[in-house]
């Protein structure tokens, strides 16, 4: 999230600012972040997500789903 203050540097927006922006919708930032991370890790490679976000690979592994997306499996016909 880019703000008037963060656009000049590399620091992220403060937690207080993000919370204040999200107040009208009634959702705290943490569940949104977790949902987005889970989505990214399950679509892309966990190591790639970790590198892109400056995290340790072990840190993103907890967001991997415990199910297999059938649309990503090859089409196999049984004989």
Residue pairs with C-beta under 8 A, 6 or more apart in sequence:
1 12
1 13
1 17
1 18
1 21
2 13
3 13
3 17
5 11
5 13
6 12
6 13
15 29
18 29
19 28
19 29
22 28
22 29
22 32
34 63
37 49
37 53
37 60
37 63
38 63
38 65
40 49
40 63
41 49
41 60
41 61
41 63
41 64
42 63
42 64
42 65
42 69
46 57
46 60
46 61
46 63
46 64
47 57
49 55
49 60
50 56
50 57
50 59
50 60
53 60
